[in-house]
Amino acid sequence: MPKVSLVEALGISPLRLRIEQGKLAVLGDAYSPKSRVGLSTLKILKPTWAAQLWAGRRPYGRELPIYNLFNRTPTPESEGWSLRKSQVHDFRGGTLSYDSHNATDFATPPGTRLVAPAAGMVRLIVDEYHRGGKKLMLDHGRGLVTVMAHLARTLVHVGDEVAPGQVVALSGASGINFVAAAFMDPPHLHFGTWLNGVAVDPFAVEGETSLWDQPNAPTPMVPVAGASLGDHSWRDPAAYDDVMVADQIAACIDPVMQAKLRAVPDAAVRACHVIFYRNYFPTRFRTIVPVSRIEHPRTPRLALPFLREDYDSLRF
């Protein structure tokens, strides 16, 4: 397993900037409510897992443990990011999540190799200390994007096209939550799946289609030399509607963010930036509108973003 330093894993450099970004995550600002915590937040933490993972050991050997699932009954975004367990319902009908959790968490030691779960293009790399730390966004075409968060290191660049199973990053524990939780929050990959611009659960309930290529039972990948990039649908100039993207930017109430989004020169990249920031900072937008005139259905397209060399299967 590649080695990453504690500073790199936590993403705490430069320290002064990280402190300012951390304040935003905790206290909020004029456009974002402060984060909400309570005694129920303690139910999320797994200090035994955390100790083993920080030591480079895997709690269940070659089984990849899921730390948190996607919460299908989130609290209102207008109330702020909630780390409480007050209304939680995962795809199995259980409570393996917390109020505002909108992704799937896989607990793994810092430095674990992470791979593209499907062919696509790198659209965005963000390095900050707000919720999610260092993040990488892949556009897989046909309305599907994935985001990897809490990274230690990225190994690709914006504009790169990646093949299924290609190593794109090393896992870490970047973002304020690990330090704020006194290292009882296990290092993990926060893996977001966004379809048609909104966060969705890759796992499926009865009557719904799973986004995993092996429905609700995804497995790690075995890279294939010369693997096909598929239909290159992320290259389609009509994938995003420029007028709709402009309307969404106009709905941004934060003038700094609005100017930042308007300044992105490439249309497809600009659309992906809009999708990214409106998901991470929804209260900075007056309304949420589509950025494409096509509503893509759920289809099984994703594999686990891990290598078979490291893991064999999932553990719930």
TAVEN-V166771 format. One record per pair of residues at least 12 apart in sequence whose C-alpha atoms are under 8 Angstrom apart, sorted by the first residue. I is the first residue (numbers start at 1). J is the second residue. If there is no record, write none. Layout:
<<I,J> <I,J>>
//
This chain:
<<1,111> <1,112> <1,113> <2,111> <2,112> <2,113> <2,170> <3,110> <3,111> <4,110> <4,111> <4,152> <8,152> <8,153> <8,172> <8,174> <9,110> <9,111> <9,151> <9,152> <9,153> <9,171> <9,172> <9,173> <9,174> <10,152> <10,172> <10,173> <10,174> <10,175> <10,178> <11,128> <11,129> <11,133> <11,134> <11,152> <11,173> <11,174> <11,175> <12,129> <12,174> <18,128> <18,129> <19,129> <21,128> <21,129> <21,130> <22,129> <22,130> <22,175> <22,176> <24,130> <25,130> <25,131> <25,176> <31,253> <31,254> <31,283> <31,284> <32,80> <32,281> <32,283> <32,284> <33,78> <33,79> <33,80> <33,81> <34,80> <34,81> <35,80> <35,81> <35,82> <35,83> <36,80> <36,81> <36,82> <36,83> <36,84> <37,82> <37,83> <37,84> <38,83> <38,84> <39,84> <40,84> <40,85> <40,86> <41,83> <41,84> <41,85> <41,98> <43,85> <44,85> <44,97> <44,98> <44,185> <45,181> <45,184> <45,185> <45,186> <46,184> <46,185> <46,186> <47,183> <47,184> <47,185> <47,186> <48,184> <49,186> <50,183> <50,184> <50,185> <50,186> <50,187> <51,184> <51,186> <53,107> <53,108> <53,109> <53,110> <53,186> <53,187> <54,109> <54,110> <54,186> <54,187> <55,109> <56,109> <56,110> <57,109> <58,108> <58,109> <61,311> <62,310> <62,311> <62,312> <62,313> <63,311> <63,312> <63,313> <63,314> <63,315> <64,106> <64,107> <64,108> <64,311> <64,312> <64,313> <64,314> <64,315> <65,106> <65,107> <65,108> <65,314> <65,315> <65,316> <66,104> <66,105> <66,106> <66,107> <66,314> <66,315> <66,316> <67,96> <67,97> <67,104> <67,105> <67,106> <67,107> <67,188> <67,316> <68,96> <68,97> <68,98> <68,101> <68,103> <68,104> <68,105> <68,106> <69,90> <69,91> <69,96> <69,97> <69,101> <69,102> <69,103> <69,104> <69,105> <70,90> <70,91> <70,97> <70,101> <70,102> <70,103> <70,104> <70,200> <70,201> <71,88> <71,89> <71,90> <71,91> <71,97> <71,98> <71,99> <71,100> <71,101> <71,102> <71,103> <72,88> <72,89> <72,90> <72,91> <72,201> <73,87> <73,88> <73,89> <73,99> <74,87> <74,88> <74,99> <74,100> <74,101> <75,87> <75,99> <75,100> <77,100> <77,282> <77,283> <78,283> <81,100> <82,98> <82,99> <82,100> <83,98> <83,99> <83,100> <83,101> <84,98> <84,99> <85,97> <85,98> <85,99> <86,98> <86,99> <87,99> <91,201> <91,203> <91,204> <91,205> <92,205> <102,192> <102,199> <102,200> <102,201> <103,190> <103,191> <103,192> <103,193> <103,199> <103,200> <103,201> <104,190> <104,191> <104,192> <104,201> <105,188> <105,189> <105,190> <105,191> <106,188> <106,189> <106,190> <106,191> <107,186> <107,187> <107,188> <107,189> <108,171> <108,186> <108,187> <108,188> <108,189> <109,171> <109,172> <109,187> <109,188> <110,152> <110,170> <110,171> <110,172> <110,173> <110,187> <110,188> <111,152> <111,170> <111,171> <111,172> <112,170> <112,171> <112,172> <113,167> <113,168> <113,169> <113,170> <113,171> <113,306> <113,307> <114,167> <114,168> <114,169> <114,170> <114,171> <114,305> <114,306> <114,307> <115,164> <115,165> <115,166> <115,167> <115,168> <115,169> <115,305> <115,306> <115,307> <116,138> <116,162> <116,163> <116,164> <116,165> <116,166> <116,167> <116,168> <116,305> <117,164> <117,165> <117,302> <117,303> <117,304> <117,305> <118,140> <118,163> <118,164> <118,165> <118,301> <118,302> <118,303> <119,140> <119,161> <119,162> <119,163> <119,164> <119,228> <119,229> <119,230> <120,138> <120,139> <120,140> <120,141> <120,161> <120,162> <120,163> <120,229> <120,232> <120,234> <121,138> <121,139> <121,140> <121,158> <121,159> <121,160> <121,161> <121,162> <121,234> <122,136> <122,137> <122,138> <122,139> <122,156> <122,157> <122,158> <122,159> <122,160> <122,161> <122,162> <123,136> <123,137> <123,138> <123,139> <123,158> <123,159> <123,269> <123,272> <123,273> <124,136> <124,137> <124,138> <124,158> <124,269> <124,272> <124,273> <125,137> <125,157> <125,158> <128,175> <129,174> <129,175> <129,176> <130,175> <130,176> <131,175> <131,176> <131,177> <132,149> <132,150> <132,174> <132,175> <132,176> <132,190> <133,149> <133,150> <133,151> <133,173> <133,174> <133,175> <133,176> <134,149> <134,150> <134,151> <134,152> <134,153> <134,174> <134,175> <135,147> <135,148> <135,149> <135,150> <135,151> <136,148> <136,149> <136,154> <139,234> <139,272> <140,233> <140,234> <141,232> <141,233> <141,234> <141,235> <141,239> <142,233> <142,234> <142,239> <142,296> <143,194> <143,195> <143,196> <143,197> <143,239> <143,295> <143,296> <144,193> <144,194> <144,195> <144,196> <144,197> <145,193> <145,194> <145,195> <146,191> <146,192> <146,193> <146,194> <147,190> <147,191> <147,192> <147,193> <148,189> <148,190> <148,191> <148,192> <149,174> <149,189> <149,190> <149,191> <150,171> <150,172> <150,173> <150,174> <150,175> <150,188> <150,189> <150,190> <151,169> <151,170> <151,171> <151,172> <151,173> <151,174> <151,189> <152,169> <152,170> <152,171> <152,172> <152,173> <152,174> <153,169> <153,170> <153,171> <153,172> <154,168> <154,169> <154,170> <155,167> <155,168> <155,169> <155,170> <156,168> <156,169> <162,229> <163,227> <163,228> <163,229> <164,223> <164,227> <164,228> <164,229> <165,221> <165,222> <165,223> <165,224> <165,305> <165,306> <165,307> <166,223> <171,188> <171,189> <172,187> <172,188> <172,189> <173,187> <173,188> <195,296> <195,298> <196,290> <196,291> <196,292> <196,295> <196,296> <197,275> <197,290> <197,291> <198,275> <198,279> <199,279> <202,216> <203,215> <203,216> <204,216> <209,298> <209,299> <209,300> <210,298> <210,299> <210,300> <211,298> <211,299> <211,300> <211,301> <211,302> <212,300> <212,301> <212,302> <212,303> <212,304> <213,300> <213,301> <213,302> <213,303> <214,300> <214,303> <215,300> <217,314> <218,302> <218,303> <218,304> <218,313> <218,314> <219,303> <219,304> <219,308> <219,312> <219,313> <219,314> <220,303> <220,304> <220,305> <220,306> <220,307> <220,308> <220,311> <220,312> <220,313> <221,303> <221,304> <221,305> <221,306> <221,307> <221,308> <222,307> <222,308> <222,309> <223,307> <237,268> <239,268> <239,292> <240,267> <240,268> <240,271> <240,291> <240,292> <240,293> <241,291> <241,292> <241,293> <242,267> <242,271> <242,291> <244,289> <244,290> <244,291> <244,292> <245,270> <245,271> <245,274> <245,290> <245,291> <245,292> <246,262> <247,289> <248,274> <248,285> <248,287> <248,288> <248,289> <248,290> <248,291> <249,261> <249,262> <249,274> <251,285> <251,286> <251,287> <251,288> <252,284> <252,285> <252,286> <253,284> <253,285> <253,286> <254,284> <254,285> <261,273> <261,274> <271,291>>
//
